[in-house]
Amino acid sequence: MEQQGSDIIANRYKNFIKKVCETGIVYALQNHDGFATSASALYENEQGKAVDILCFWAEGARAKSCAINHWSNYQITEIALVDFIENWGVGMENDGIIAGIAFDQKMFGYEAKPLDLILALVDEIKATKKELPLQKFENLADLEEQAKVANG
C-alpha cells in the first residue's frame, strides 16, 4: 500500500531525521493517560488489526498544531535524541509499535519501523559527525550493529 501523498510524507521524514539530529530533541504529545497514538494505515498485527503508532515531531510548533480533536488535551513534551534512540526506539520495537513521524492535522505522516528509524538516525549522526552520549551502547558502531542484527 502506498502512503498518502508519499513524496510529501517522505520529505517530512527526511526533514525529521535531519532536524532531530541537528537539535538533539524529538517532540511528542502527552497527557495524563500517556502519549499521542494513532493506528497504522500500513501495518497489521497477527490478528489483522492495525498496529499502534506513537507519534513524534521534529518541531514543537508542528506537534502543537496537532493537539486538536482527540488530542486536544495533550501537551508538548521534549525527548532527548539519545533517550529517543536508546529507550523509545528499542522499546517500540520490543512492543511491536510503529513510529509515526511528522503527522499532520489530518493524521497523515510517515510510518517507520523503529529499527529502520534508529538506523536512519545513526546514518545522519555519522554523516554530520555529531557526538551522541550513548549510555546503553559502547558507541554508534555498536548501536548500529545491534540494530542491524535485530532488524534481520
Long-range contacts (C-beta under 8 A, 24 or more apart in sequence): 1-41, 1-42, 3-41, 3-42, 3-108, 3-110, 3-111, 4-41, 4-108, 5-108, 9-102, 9-108, 9-109, 9-110, 10-110, 12-101, 12-102, 12-109, 12-110, 13-101, 13-102, 13-110, 13-112, 15-58, 15-102, 16-56, 16-57, 16-58, 16-101, 16-102, 16-110, 17-120, 17-121, 17-124, 18-124, 19-58, 19-59, 20-58, 20-81, 20-84, 20-121, 21-81, 21-121, 21-124, 21-125, 21-128, 21-130, 22-128, 23-58, 23-81, 24-80, 24-81, 24-82, 25-78, 25-79, 25-80, 25-81, 26-56, 26-57, 26-58, 26-78, 26-79, 26-80, 26-81, 26-84, 26-88, 27-56, 27-57, 27-58, 27-59, 27-60, 27-62, 27-63, 27-76, 27-77, 27-78, 27-79, 28-54, 28-55, 28-56, 28-57, 28-63, 28-76, 28-77, 28-79, 29-55, 29-63, 29-66, 29-67, 29-71, 29-74, 29-75, 29-76, 29-77, 30-74, 30-75, 30-76, 30-77, 31-73, 31-74, 31-75, 35-77, 36-66, 36-71, 36-74, 38-100, 38-103, 38-107, 40-98, 40-111, 41-111, 42-98, 42-111, 43-98, 43-111, 45-96, 51-96, 51-97, 51-98, 52-96, 52-97, 52-98, 53-97, 53-98, 53-99, 53-100, 53-111, 54-88, 54-92, 54-97, 54-98, 54-99, 54-100, 55-100, 55-101, 55-103, 55-109, 56-84, 56-99, 56-100, 56-101, 56-102, 57-101, 57-102, 57-103, 58-102, 62-102, 62-104, 65-105, 66-103, 66-104, 66-105, 68-105, 81-121, 81-132, 82-132, 82-133, 82-134, 82-135, 85-118, 85-121, 85-122, 85-132, 85-134, 85-143, 86-134, 86-135, 86-136, 86-137, 86-143, 88-114, 89-114, 89-115, 89-117, 89-118, 89-121, 90-114, 90-118, 90-136, 93-150, 113-151, 115-147, 115-150, 115-151, 116-151, 118-143, 118-147, 119-144, 119-147, 119-148, 119-151, 122-147
